[in-house]
Amino acid sequence: MFRLSLLLLASLFCSCAYASETRVKDMLQKNYPQIGKIEKVNKTSILGLYEIVTRDQLFYTDEKAQYLINGNIYELKTMRNLTEERARQLFTVDFNGLPFELAIKKVKGDGKRKMAYFSDPNCVYCKKLEHELRNMDNVTLYMFLYPLFQGSDEKVKAVWCSKDQVKAWDDLMLNNVQPLAGACEAPSAKVLELGRKLNLTGTPALIFADGVVVPGYVPAPELEKALNGTLGR
């Protein structure tokens, strides 16, 4: 009887939580359509806040849906960025489902660890990332050449059409050696379409084997953690 009572209480709590989440979602969607389509609303354990999940962003609101918070929540004791950790969970992609035929593949060491990344040859932080990756070992890298900057198209085409794509890319990004003009057809349009589908608005953009997407430059120590699946721990 006691066990049954506990089950009933648990069921009632879940129903109430679901009802409050649905109510908050309905209020926001009805009164503030400019937020865009809301995928999920989840009650958090922090200050009674609700997390609002759109297609590519994470917000917070109060139980009356009067305020919208766009920012990071930190746990001060450990300085963990709880918002960033949660976003990584929410916005993962199917790594093995990526069209790797559109990427340049580089294997270092045993190639056991895996990472894909979108990079532009005219992006300063992309070049900085390459210098960090130069010292990484035992990793397979899939480089999607993502020409967002002006003048990047021709460089991407030249690299893609090179006999040794990896060498041409490394020479360009690490030593500023321009490859000869390309005469083949590079899959730039398909890569750009893929980036838009993944909501990638800048470079570099990194995707790790666990599906976690990390936008922007990442220094070597954090790269090692991400490659080992321990980023954020």
FIKOLZA-1660 file (N, C-alpha, C; in steps of 0.1 Angstrom, whole numbers, plus 5000, padded with zeros to 4 digits):
% residues 233
   i   px   py   pz ch aa at
   1 5008 4988 5000  A  M  N
   1 5000 5000 5000  A  M CA
   1 5009 5013 5000  A  M  C
   2 5019 5012 5008  A  F  N
   2 5028 5024 5009  A  F CA
   2 5036 5026 4996  A  F  C
   3 5040 5014 4990  A  R  N
   3 5046 5015 4977  A  R CA
   3 5037 5021 4966  A  R  C
   4 5024 5017 4967  A  L  N
   4 5014 5022 4957  A  L CA
   4 5012 5037 4959  A  L  C
   5 5012 5042 4971  A  S  N
   5 5011 5056 4974  A  S CA
   5 5022 5064 4968  A  S  C
   6 5034 5058 4970  A  L  N
   6 5046 5065 4964  A  L CA
   6 5045 5066 4949  A  L  C
   7 5041 5055 4943  A  L  N
   7 5039 5055 4928  A  L CA
   7 5029 5066 4924  A  L  C
   8 5018 5067 4931  A  L  N
   8 5007 5076 4928  A  L CA
   8 5012 5091 4930  A  L  C
   9 5020 5093 4940  A  L  N
   9 5026 5107 4942  A  L CA
   9 5035 5110 4931  A  L  C
  10 5044 5100 4927  A  A  N
  10 5054 5103 4917  A  A CA
  10 5046 5106 4904  A  A  C
  11 5036 5098 4901  A  S  N
  11 5028 5101 4889  A  S CA
  11 5022 5114 4889  A  S  C
  12 5016 5118 4900  A  L  N
  12 5010 5131 4902  A  L CA
  12 5020 5143 4900  A  L  C
  13 5032 5141 4905  A  F  N
  13 5043 5151 4904  A  F CA
  13 5047 5152 4889  A  F  C
  14 5048 5141 4882  A  C  N
  14 5052 5142 4868  A  C CA
  14 5041 5148 4860  A  C  C
  15 5028 5146 4863  A  S  N
  15 5017 5152 4856  A  S CA
  15 5017 5167 4858  A  S  C
  16 5020 5171 4870  A  C  N
  16 5020 5185 4873  A  C CA
  16 5031 5192 4866  A  C  C
  17 5043 5186 4866  A  A  N
  17 5055 5192 4859  A  A CA
  17 5052 5193 4845  A  A  C
  18 5046 5183 4839  A  Y  N
  18 5043 5183 4824  A  Y CA
  18 5033 5194 4821  A  Y  C
  19 5023 5195 4830  A  A  N
  19 5013 5206 4828  A  A CA
  19 5019 5220 4829  A  A  C
  20 5028 5222 4838  A  S  N
  20 5034 5235 4839  A  S CA
  20 5043 5238 4827  A  S  C
  21 5050 5228 4823  A  E  N
  21 5059 5230 4811  A  E CA
  21 5050 5233 4799  A  E  C
  22 5039 5226 4797  A  T  N
  22 5030 5228 4786  A  T CA
  22 5024 5242 4786  A  T  C
  23 5020 5246 4799  A  R  N
  23 5014 5260 4800  A  R CA
  23 5024 5271 4797  A  R  C
  24 5037 5269 4801  A  V  N
  24 5047 5279 4798  A  V CA
  24 5050 5280 4783  A  V  C
  25 5050 5268 4777  A  K  N
  25 5053 5268 4763  A  K CA
  25 5041 5275 4755  A  K  C
  26 5029 5272 4759  A  D  N
  26 5017 5277 4752  A  D CA
  26 5017 5293 4754  A  D  C
  27 5020 5297 4766  A  M  N
  27 5020 5312 4768  A  M CA
  27 5030 5319 4759  A  M  C
  28 5042 5313 4759  A  L  N
  28 5053 5320 4751  A  L CA
  28 5050 5319 4736  A  L  C
  29 5045 5308 4731  A  Q  N
  29 5043 5306 4717  A  Q CA
  29 5031 5315 4713  A  Q  C
  30 5021 5317 4721  A  K  N
  30 5010 5326 4718  A  K CA
  30 5013 5340 4719  A  K  C
  31 5020 5344 4730  A  N  N
  31 5022 5359 4732  A  N CA
  31 5035 5364 4726  A  N  C
  32 5045 5355 4723  A  Y  N
  32 5058 5360 4718  A  Y CA
  32 5062 5351 4706  A  Y  C
  33 5055 5352 4695  A  P  N
  33 5058 5343 4683  A  P CA
  33 5072 5347 4678  A  P  C
  34 5077 5359 4681  A  Q  N
  34 5090 5363 4675  A  Q CA
  34 5102 5354 4681  A  Q  C
  35 5099 5347 4691  A  I  N
  35 5109 5337 4696  A  I CA
  35 5112 5327 4686  A  I  C
  36 5102 5324 4678  A  G  N
  36 5104 5313 4668  A  G CA
  36 5097 5300 4674  A  G  C
  37 5098 5289 4666  A  K  N
  37 5092 5277 4671  A  K CA
  37 5099 5271 4683  A  K  C
  38 5092 5268 4693  A  I  N
  38 5097 5263 4705  A  I CA
  38 5096 5247 4704  A  I  C
  39 5108 5241 4705  A  E  N
  39 5108 5226 4704  A  E CA
  39 5104 5220 4717  A  E  C
  40 5110 5225 4728  A  K  N
  40 5108 5219 4741  A  K CA
  40 5108 5230 4752  A  K  C
  41 5101 5227 4763  A  V  N
  41 5102 5235 4775  A  V CA
  41 5104 5225 4787  A  V  C
  42 5114 5227 4794  A  N  N
  42 5118 5218 4805  A  N CA
  42 5120 5226 4818  A  N  C
  43 5114 5222 4829  A  K  N
  43 5116 5229 4842  A  K CA
  43 5130 5225 4847  A  K  C
  44 5138 5235 4852  A  T  N
  44 5151 5232 4857  A  T CA
  44 5150 5232 4872  A  T  C
  45 5162 5228 4878  A  S  N
  45 5163 5228 4893  A  S CA
  45 5169 5241 4898  A  S  C
  46 5170 5250 4889  A  I  N
  46 5177 5263 4893  A  I CA
  46 5167 5274 4893  A  I  C
  47 5165 5279 4906  A  L  N
  47 5156 5291 4908  A  L CA
  47 5142 5290 4902  A  L  C
  48 5138 5278 4900  A  G  N
  48 5124 5277 4894  A  G CA
  48 5123 5280 4879  A  G  C
  49 5135 5282 4872  A  L  N
  49 5135 5286 4858  A  L CA
  49 5131 5274 4849  A  L  C
  50 5126 5278 4837  A  Y  N
  50 5123 5268 4827  A  Y CA
  50 5132 5271 4815  A  Y  C
  51 5138 5260 4810  A  E  N
  51 5146 5262 4798  A  E CA
  51 5137 5261 4785  A  E  C
  52 5140 5270 4776  A  I  N
  52 5133 5271 4764  A  I CA
  52 5142 5267 4753  A  I  C
  53 5138 5256 4746  A  V  N
  53 5147 5251 4735  A  V CA
  53 5141 5253 4722  A  V  C
  54 5148 5261 4714  A  T  N
  54 5143 5264 4700  A  T CA
  54 5152 5255 4691  A  T  C
  55 5151 5257 4678  A  R  N
  55 5158 5249 4669  A  R CA
  55 5173 5249 4671  A  R  C
  56 5179 5260 4675  A  D  N
  56 5193 5261 4677  A  D CA
  56 5198 5269 4689  A  D  C
  57 5188 5273 4698  A  Q  N
  57 5192 5281 4709  A  Q CA
  57 5185 5277 4722  A  Q  C
  58 5192 5280 4733  A  L  N
  58 5186 5277 4746  A  L CA
  58 5184 5290 4754  A  L  C
  59 5172 5292 4759  A  F  N
  59 5168 5304 4767  A  F CA
  59 5163 5299 4780  A  F  C
  60 5160 5309 4789  A  Y  N
  60 5153 5306 4801  A  Y CA
  60 5142 5315 4803  A  Y  C
  61 5132 5311 4811  A  T  N
  61 5121 5320 4814  A  T CA
  61 5116 5316 4828  A  T  C
  62 5107 5325 4834  A  D  N
  62 5101 5322 4847  A  D CA
  62 5088 5315 4845  A  D  C
  63 5081 5311 4856  A  E  N
  63 5069 5302 4855  A  E CA
  63 5057 5310 4849  A  E  C
  64 5058 5323 4850  A  K  N
  64 5047 5331 4844  A  K CA
  64 5050 5336 4830  A  K  C
  65 5062 5332 4825  A  A  N
  65 5066 5335 4811  A  A CA
  65 5066 5351 4809  A  A  C
  66 5071 5358 4819  A  Q  N
  66 5072 5372 4818  A  Q CA
  66 5085 5377 4814  A  Q  C
  67 5095 5369 4816  A  Y  N
  67 5109 5373 4812  A  Y CA
  67 5116 5362 4804  A  Y  C
  68 5124 5367 4795  A  L  N
  68 5132 5357 4787  A  L CA
  68 5147 5360 4790  A  L  C
  69 5154 5350 4794  A  I  N
  69 5169 5352 4797  A  I CA
  69 5177 5345 4787  A  I  C
  70 5186 5353 4781  A  N  N
  70 5195 5348 4770  A  N CA
  70 5209 5349 4776  A  N  C
  71 5215 5339 4782  A  G  N
  71 5228 5340 4788  A  G CA
  71 5232 5327 4794  A  G  C
  72 5244 5326 4800  A  N  N
  72 5249 5314 4806  A  N CA
  72 5247 5314 4821  A  N  C
  73 5244 5303 4827  A  I  N
  73 5243 5300 4841  A  I CA
  73 5255 5293 4845  A  I  C
  74 5263 5298 4855  A  Y  N
  74 5275 5292 4860  A  Y CA
  74 5272 5286 4875  A  Y  C
  75 5278 5275 4878  A  E  N
  75 5278 5270 4891  A  E CA
  75 5291 5276 4897  A  E  C
  76 5290 5285 4906  A  L  N
  76 5301 5293 4911  A  L CA
  76 5311 5284 4918  A  L  C
  77 5307 5274 4925  A  K  N
  77 5316 5266 4933  A  K CA
  77 5327 5259 4924  A  K  C
  78 5322 5255 4912  A  T  N
  78 5331 5248 4903  A  T CA
  78 5334 5256 4890  A  T  C
  79 5327 5267 4889  A  M  N
  79 5327 5276 4877  A  M CA
  79 5324 5268 4864  A  M  C
  80 5315 5258 4866  A  R  N
  80 5310 5251 4854  A  R CA
  80 5300 5259 4847  A  R  C
  81 5301 5259 4834  A  N  N
  81 5291 5266 4826  A  N CA
  81 5279 5256 4823  A  N  C
  82 5269 5257 4831  A  L  N
  82 5258 5247 4831  A  L CA
  82 5250 5249 4818  A  L  C
  83 5249 5261 4813  A  T  N
  83 5241 5263 4800  A  T CA
  83 5249 5257 4789  A  T  C
  84 5262 5259 4788  A  E  N
  84 5270 5253 4777  A  E CA
  84 5269 5238 4777  A  E  C
  85 5270 5232 4789  A  E  N
  85 5269 5218 4790  A  E CA
  85 5256 5212 4786  A  E  C
  86 5245 5219 4789  A  R  N
  86 5232 5215 4785  A  R CA
  86 5230 5217 4770  A  R  C
  87 5235 5228 4765  A  A  N
  87 5234 5230 4750  A  A CA
  87 5241 5219 4742  A  A  C
  88 5252 5214 4748  A  R  N
  88 5259 5204 4741  A  R CA
  88 5251 5191 4740  A  R  C
  89 5243 5188 4751  A  Q  N
  89 5234 5177 4751  A  Q CA
  89 5223 5178 4741  A  Q  C
  90 5217 5190 4741  A  L  N
  90 5205 5193 4733  A  L CA
  90 5207 5193 4718  A  L  C
  91 5219 5199 4714  A  F  N
  91 5221 5201 4700  A  F CA
  91 5232 5192 4694  A  F  C
  92 5232 5180 4698  A  T  N
  92 5242 5170 4692  A  T CA
  92 5237 5166 4678  A  T  C
  93 5246 5162 4670  A  V  N
  93 5243 5157 4656  A  V CA
  93 5247 5142 4655  A  V  C
  94 5242 5136 4645  A  D  N
  94 5246 5122 4642  A  D CA
  94 5260 5122 4635  A  D  C
  95 5271 5120 4642  A  F  N
  95 5284 5121 4637  A  F CA
  95 5286 5112 4625  A  F  C
  96 5282 5099 4627  A  N  N
  96 5284 5089 4617  A  N CA
  96 5275 5091 4604  A  N  C
  97 5265 5100 4606  A  G  N
  97 5256 5103 4595  A  G CA
  97 5261 5114 4586  A  G  C
  98 5273 5121 4590  A  L  N
  98 5278 5132 4582  A  L CA
  98 5283 5126 4568  A  L  C
  99 5282 5134 4558  A  P  N
  99 5286 5130 4544  A  P CA
  99 5301 5132 4543  A  P  C
 100 5309 5123 4548  A  F  N
 100 5323 5124 4548  A  F CA
 100 5330 5125 4535  A  F  C
 101 5322 5121 4524  A  E  N
 101 5328 5122 4511  A  E CA
 101 5330 5136 4506  A  E  C
 102 5324 5145 4514  A  L  N
 102 5325 5160 4511  A  L CA
 102 5337 5166 4519  A  L  C
 103 5344 5158 4526  A  A  N
 103 5354 5163 4535  A  A CA
 103 5368 5157 4531  A  A  C
 104 5378 5164 4535  A  I  N
 104 5392 5159 4533  A  I CA
 104 5396 5152 4546  A  I  C
 105 5400 5140 4544  A  K  N
 105 5403 5131 4556  A  K CA
 105 5418 5131 4559  A  K  C
 106 5421 5133 4572  A  K  N
 106 5435 5132 4576  A  K CA
 106 5436 5123 4588  A  K  C
 107 5445 5113 4587  A  V  N
 107 5446 5103 4598  A  V CA
 107 5460 5105 4605  A  V  C
 108 5460 5107 4618  A  K  N
 108 5472 5109 4625  A  K CA
 108 5474 5097 4636  A  K  C
 109 5485 5091 4636  A  G  N
 109 5487 5080 4645  A  G CA
 109 5477 5068 4642  A  G  C
 110 5471 5063 4653  A  D  N
 110 5462 5052 4650  A  D CA
 110 5448 5056 4646  A  D  C
 111 5446 5070 4646  A  G  N
 111 5433 5075 4641  A  G CA
 111 5421 5071 4649  A  G  C
 112 5423 5066 4661  A  K  N
 112 5412 5061 4669  A  K CA
 112 5402 5072 4673  A  K  C
 113 5406 5083 4677  A  R  N
 113 5397 5094 4680  A  R CA
 113 5393 5101 4668  A  R  C
 114 5381 5107 4668  A  K  N
 114 5375 5113 4656  A  K CA
 114 5370 5127 4658  A  K  C
 115 5371 5135 4648  A  M  N
 115 5366 5148 4649  A  M CA
 115 5363 5154 4635  A  M  C
 116 5352 5160 4632  A  A  N
 116 5350 5167 4620  A  A CA
 116 5350 5182 4623  A  A  C
 117 5354 5190 4613  A  Y  N
 117 5353 5205 4615  A  Y CA
 117 5351 5212 4602  A  Y  C
 118 5344 5223 4603  A  F  N
 118 5342 5232 4592  A  F CA
 118 5351 5244 4593  A  F  C
 119 5359 5246 4582  A  S  N
 119 5369 5256 4582  A  S CA
 119 5370 5264 4569  A  S  C
 120 5373 5277 4571  A  D  N
 120 5375 5286 4560  A  D CA
 120 5389 5290 4558  A  D  C
 121 5395 5290 4547  A  P  N
 121 5410 5293 4545  A  P CA
 121 5413 5307 4548  A  P  C
 122 5403 5316 4548  A  N  N
 122 5406 5330 4552  A  N CA
 122 5402 5334 4566  A  N  C
 123 5399 5324 4574  A  C  N
 123 5395 5326 4588  A  C CA
 123 5407 5325 4597  A  C  C
 124 5410 5336 4604  A  V  N
 124 5422 5337 4613  A  V CA
 124 5421 5326 4624  A  V  C
 125 5410 5324 4630  A  Y  N
 125 5409 5314 4641  A  Y CA
 125 5409 5300 4635  A  Y  C
 126 5406 5298 4623  A  C  N
 126 5407 5285 4617  A  C CA
 126 5422 5281 4615  A  C  C
 127 5430 5291 4612  A  K  N
 127 5445 5289 4611  A  K CA
 127 5451 5286 4625  A  K  C
 128 5445 5294 4634  A  K  N
 128 5450 5292 4648  A  K CA
 128 5447 5277 4653  A  K  C
 129 5435 5273 4649  A  L  N
 129 5431 5259 4652  A  L CA
 129 5440 5249 4646  A  L  C
 130 5444 5251 4634  A  E  N
 130 5453 5242 4627  A  E CA
 130 5466 5240 4634  A  E  C
 131 5471 5251 4640  A  H  N
 131 5483 5250 4647  A  H CA
 131 5482 5242 4660  A  H  C
 132 5470 5242 4666  A  E  N
 132 5467 5234 4677  A  E CA
 132 5466 5219 4673  A  E  C
 133 5459 5217 4662  A  L  N
 133 5457 5203 4657  A  L CA
 133 5470 5197 4653  A  L  C
 134 5480 5205 4649  A  R  N
 134 5493 5199 4644  A  R CA
 134 5499 5190 4654  A  R  C
 135 5497 5193 4667  A  N  N
 135 5503 5186 4678  A  N CA
 135 5494 5175 4684  A  N  C
 136 5482 5173 4678  A  M  N
 136 5473 5163 4682  A  M CA
 136 5477 5149 4676  A  M  C
 137 5476 5138 4683  A  D  N
 137 5480 5125 4677  A  D CA
 137 5468 5115 4679  A  D  C
 138 5469 5104 4672  A  N  N
 138 5459 5094 4673  A  N CA
 138 5445 5099 4671  A  N  C
 139 5443 5106 4660  A  V  N
 139 5430 5112 4656  A  V CA
 139 5428 5111 4641  A  V  C
 140 5415 5109 4638  A  T  N
 140 5411 5111 4624  A  T CA
 140 5403 5124 4622  A  T  C
 141 5408 5132 4613  A  L  N
 141 5401 5145 4611  A  L CA
 141 5394 5145 4598  A  L  C
 142 5382 5150 4598  A  Y  N
 142 5374 5152 4586  A  Y CA
 142 5372 5167 4584  A  Y  C
 143 5379 5173 4574  A  M  N
 143 5378 5187 4572  A  M CA
 143 5368 5191 4561  A  M  C
 144 5358 5198 4565  A  F  N
 144 5348 5203 4556  A  F CA
 144 5352 5217 4552  A  F  C
 145 5356 5220 4540  A  L  N
 145 5361 5233 4536  A  L CA
 145 5348 5242 4533  A  L  C
 146 5347 5252 4542  A  Y  N
 146 5334 5260 4543  A  Y CA
 146 5337 5274 4539  A  Y  C
 147 5336 5278 4526  A  P  N
 147 5340 5291 4522  A  P CA
 147 5330 5302 4525  A  P  C
 148 5331 5308 4536  A  L  N
 148 5322 5319 4540  A  L CA
 148 5328 5333 4537  A  L  C
 149 5341 5334 4538  A  F  N
 149 5347 5347 4536  A  F CA
 149 5349 5350 4521  A  F  C
 150 5350 5363 4518  A  Q  N
 150 5353 5367 4504  A  Q CA
 150 5366 5362 4499  A  Q  C
 151 5366 5356 4487  A  G  N
 151 5379 5351 4482  A  G CA
 151 5382 5337 4486  A  G  C
 152 5374 5331 4494  A  S  N
 152 5377 5317 4499  A  S CA
 152 5374 5306 4489  A  S  C
 153 5364 5309 4480  A  D  N
 153 5360 5299 4470  A  D CA
 153 5371 5293 4462  A  D  C
 154 5380 5302 4457  A  E  N
 154 5391 5298 4448  A  E CA
 154 5401 5290 4456  A  E  C
 155 5404 5294 4468  A  K  N
 155 5413 5287 4477  A  K CA
 155 5408 5273 4480  A  K  C
 156 5396 5272 4483  A  V  N
 156 5390 5259 4486  A  V CA
 156 5390 5250 4474  A  V  C
 157 5387 5256 4462  A  K  N
 157 5388 5248 4450  A  K CA
 157 5402 5243 4447  A  K  C
 158 5412 5252 4449  A  A  N
 158 5425 5248 4447  A  A CA
 158 5430 5237 4456  A  A  C
 159 5426 5237 4468  A  V  N
 159 5430 5227 4478  A  V CA
 159 5423 5214 4474  A  V  C
 160 5410 5215 4471  A  W  N
 160 5402 5202 4468  A  W CA
 160 5408 5196 4455  A  W  C
 161 5412 5203 4446  A  C  N
 161 5417 5198 4433  A  C CA
 161 5431 5194 4433  A  C  C
 162 5438 5196 4444  A  S  N
 162 5452 5192 4445  A  S CA
 162 5454 5177 4446  A  S  C
 163 5465 5172 4441  A  K  N
 163 5468 5158 4441  A  K CA
 163 5469 5153 4455  A  K  C
 164 5475 5161 4464  A  D  N
 164 5476 5157 4478  A  D CA
 164 5468 5168 4486  A  D  C
 165 5455 5166 4488  A  Q  N
 165 5447 5175 4495  A  Q CA
 165 5451 5179 4509  A  Q  C
 166 5456 5169 4516  A  V  N
 166 5460 5172 4530  A  V CA
 166 5472 5181 4530  A  V  C
 167 5482 5178 4522  A  K  N
 167 5494 5186 4521  A  K CA
 167 5491 5200 4517  A  K  C
 168 5482 5202 4507  A  A  N
 168 5478 5215 4502  A  A CA
 168 5471 5223 4513  A  A  C
 169 5463 5217 4520  A  W  N
 169 5456 5223 4531  A  W CA
 169 5465 5228 4542  A  W  C
 170 5474 5219 4546  A  D  N
 170 5484 5222 4556  A  D CA
 170 5493 5233 4552  A  D  C
 171 5498 5232 4540  A  D  N
 171 5507 5243 4535  A  D CA
 171 5500 5256 4535  A  D  C
 172 5487 5257 4531  A  L  N
 172 5480 5269 4531  A  L CA
 172 5477 5275 4545  A  L  C
 173 5473 5266 4554  A  M  N
 173 5469 5271 4567  A  M CA
 173 5480 5273 4577  A  M  C
 174 5491 5265 4575  A  L  N
 174 5502 5266 4585  A  L CA
 174 5513 5274 4580  A  L  C
 175 5515 5274 4566  A  N  N
 175 5527 5281 4561  A  N CA
 175 5523 5292 4551  A  N  C
 176 5510 5294 4549  A  N  N
 176 5505 5305 4539  A  N CA
 176 5511 5303 4525  A  N  C
 177 5512 5290 4521  A  V  N
 177 5516 5287 4508  A  V CA
 177 5504 5284 4500  A  V  C
 178 5501 5292 4490  A  Q  N
 178 5489 5291 4482  A  Q CA
 178 5490 5280 4472  A  Q  C
 179 5481 5271 4471  A  P  N
 179 5481 5260 4461  A  P CA
 179 5478 5265 4447  A  P  C
 180 5481 5258 4437  A  L  N
 180 5478 5262 4423  A  L CA
 180 5463 5262 4421  A  L  C
 181 5459 5270 4412  A  A  N
 181 5445 5271 4409  A  A CA
 181 5439 5257 4405  A  A  C
 182 5427 5254 4410  A  G  N
 182 5421 5242 4408  A  G CA
 182 5413 5241 4395  A  G  C
 183 5413 5229 4389  A  A  N
 183 5406 5227 4376  A  A CA
 183 5395 5218 4377  A  A  C
 184 5392 5213 4389  A  C  N
 184 5381 5203 4391  A  C CA
 184 5369 5210 4397  A  C  C
 185 5359 5202 4400  A  E  N
 185 5347 5208 4406  A  E CA
 185 5347 5205 4421  A  E  C
 186 5348 5215 4429  A  A  N
 186 5348 5213 4444  A  A CA
 186 5333 5213 4449  A  A  C
 187 5331 5205 4460  A  P  N
 187 5317 5203 4465  A  P CA
 187 5313 5215 4474  A  P  C
 188 5317 5227 4472  A  S  N
 188 5315 5238 4481  A  S CA
 188 5300 5241 4483  A  S  C
 189 5292 5240 4473  A  A  N
 189 5278 5243 4474  A  A CA
 189 5271 5233 4484  A  A  C
 190 5275 5220 4482  A  K  N
 190 5270 5210 4491  A  K CA
 190 5274 5212 4506  A  K  C
 191 5287 5216 4507  A  V  N
 191 5292 5218 4521  A  V CA
 191 5285 5230 4527  A  V  C
 192 5282 5240 4520  A  L  N
 192 5275 5252 4525  A  L CA
 192 5261 5248 4529  A  L  C
 193 5255 5240 4520  A  E  N
 193 5241 5236 4523  A  E CA
 193 5241 5227 4536  A  E  C
 194 5251 5219 4538  A  L  N
 194 5252 5211 4550  A  L CA
 194 5254 5219 4562  A  L  C
 195 5262 5230 4561  A  G  N
 195 5265 5239 4572  A  G CA
 195 5252 5246 4576  A  G  C
 196 5244 5250 4566  A  R  N
 196 5231 5257 4570  A  R CA
 196 5222 5247 4577  A  R  C
 197 5222 5235 4572  A  K  N
 197 5213 5225 4578  A  K CA
 197 5217 5222 4593  A  K  C
 198 5230 5223 4596  A  L  N
 198 5235 5221 4609  A  L CA
 198 5235 5234 4617  A  L  C
 199 5230 5245 4611  A  N  N
 199 5229 5258 4618  A  N CA
 199 5243 5263 4622  A  N  C
 200 5253 5261 4613  A  L  N
 200 5266 5266 4616  A  L CA
 200 5268 5280 4609  A  L  C
 201 5269 5290 4617  A  T  N
 201 5270 5304 4612  A  T CA
 201 5284 5310 4611  A  T  C
 202 5294 5302 4615  A  G  N
 202 5307 5307 4615  A  G CA
 202 5317 5296 4615  A  G  C
 203 5330 5300 4614  A  T  N
 203 5341 5290 4614  A  T CA
 203 5351 5295 4624  A  T  C
 204 5359 5285 4630  A  P  N
 204 5357 5271 4628  A  P CA
 204 5345 5266 4636  A  P  C
 205 5340 5255 4632  A  A  N
 205 5329 5248 4639  A  A CA
 205 5333 5233 4640  A  A  C
 206 5334 5228 4653  A  L  N
 206 5339 5215 4655  A  L CA
 206 5328 5205 4659  A  L  C
 207 5328 5193 4653  A  I  N
 207 5319 5183 4657  A  I CA
 207 5326 5170 4661  A  I  C
 208 5324 5166 4674  A  F  N
 208 5331 5155 4679  A  F CA
 208 5324 5142 4677  A  F  C
 209 5330 5130 4680  A  A  N
 209 5325 5117 4677  A  A CA
 209 5312 5115 4685  A  A  C
 210 5310 5121 4696  A  D  N
 210 5298 5119 4704  A  D CA
 210 5287 5128 4700  A  D  C
 211 5289 5136 4689  A  G  N
 211 5279 5144 4683  A  G CA
 211 5278 5158 4689  A  G  C
 212 5287 5161 4698  A  V  N
 212 5287 5175 4704  A  V CA
 212 5293 5185 4694  A  V  C
 213 5286 5196 4692  A  V  N
 213 5290 5206 4683  A  V CA
 213 5296 5218 4692  A  V  C
 214 5308 5222 4688  A  V  N
 214 5315 5233 4696  A  V CA
 214 5318 5244 4686  A  V  C
 215 5311 5255 4686  A  P  N
 215 5315 5266 4676  A  P CA
 215 5327 5274 4681  A  P  C
 216 5335 5278 4672  A  G  N
 216 5347 5286 4675  A  G CA
 216 5360 5279 4678  A  G  C
 217 5370 5287 4680  A  Y  N
 217 5383 5281 4683  A  Y CA
 217 5384 5275 4696  A  Y  C
 218 5391 5263 4697  A  V  N
 218 5393 5256 4709  A  V CA
 218 5408 5253 4711  A  V  C
 219 5413 5257 4723  A  P  N
 219 5427 5255 4725  A  P CA
 219 5430 5240 4728  A  P  C
 220 5443 5237 4727  A  A  N
 220 5448 5223 4727  A  A CA
 220 5443 5215 4739  A  A  C
 221 5444 5220 4752  A  P  N
 221 5439 5212 4763  A  P CA
 221 5424 5209 4762  A  P  C
 222 5416 5218 4758  A  E  N
 222 5402 5215 4756  A  E CA
 222 5399 5206 4745  A  E  C
 223 5407 5207 4734  A  L  N
 223 5406 5197 4723  A  L CA
 223 5408 5183 4728  A  L  C
 224 5418 5181 4736  A  E  N
 224 5422 5168 4741  A  E CA
 224 5410 5163 4749  A  E  C
 225 5404 5171 4758  A  K  N
 225 5393 5167 4766  A  K CA
 225 5381 5163 4757  A  K  C
 226 5378 5171 4747  A  A  N
 226 5367 5168 4738  A  A CA
 226 5369 5155 4730  A  A  C
 227 5381 5153 4725  A  L  N
 227 5385 5141 4718  A  L CA
 227 5384 5129 4726  A  L  C
 228 5386 5130 4739  A  N  N
 228 5385 5119 4749  A  N CA
 228 5372 5118 4755  A  N  C
 229 5362 5127 4751  A  G  N
 229 5349 5126 4756  A  G CA
 229 5347 5131 4770  A  G  C
 230 5357 5140 4775  A  T  N
 230 5356 5145 4789  A  T CA
 230 5355 5160 4789  A  T  C
 231 5351 5166 4778  A  L  N
 231 5349 5181 4779  A  L CA
 231 5338 5185 4788  A  L  C
 232 5340 5194 4797  A  G  N
 232 5330 5199 4806  A  G CA
 232 5330 5191 4819  A  G  C
 233 5339 5181 4821  A  R  N
 233 5340 5174 4833  A  R CA
 233 5351 5180 4842  A  R  C
% end
